[in-house]
Amino acid sequence: MREPFVHQASLVMDAEGDPGAPGAAITAELCGSWEHSPPCPLAPHHTSHERKGDQLRLRVVFAAEPEAEHEVRRRIVKALAAGGLTGPDGVRTSWSLQQSAAGSLSQSERERAVRIAAR
């Protein structure tokens, strides 16, 4: 049975960078493409971001079988460590990964995780 998890990361990104690009990179790494029909094959997930200047904080809520948790986190880190993504418009958004770790689910994230796990 899938369980809810959260992964958090801090990035440095130029002000012109698309703050949605890291989430798209994570989706591409977890699902094979950032545009796909549900469900996500490995772990249904949702990425949120908060931007302050050149700092971008990400939180990835995902649901996975407990034995897949490590693999999901490894893929999230791999996507973020790549340092950028070229969007469908041909524009590249670059970033630098500063920090990445497991996090604790907030109450609102727990509610989202229940919905995600049901997918």
Summary of the structure (lengths in Angstrom):
residues: 119
radius of gyration: 13.6
end to end distance: 12.1
largest distance: 40.8
contacts: 363
relative contact order: 0.31
helix: 32%
strand: 37%
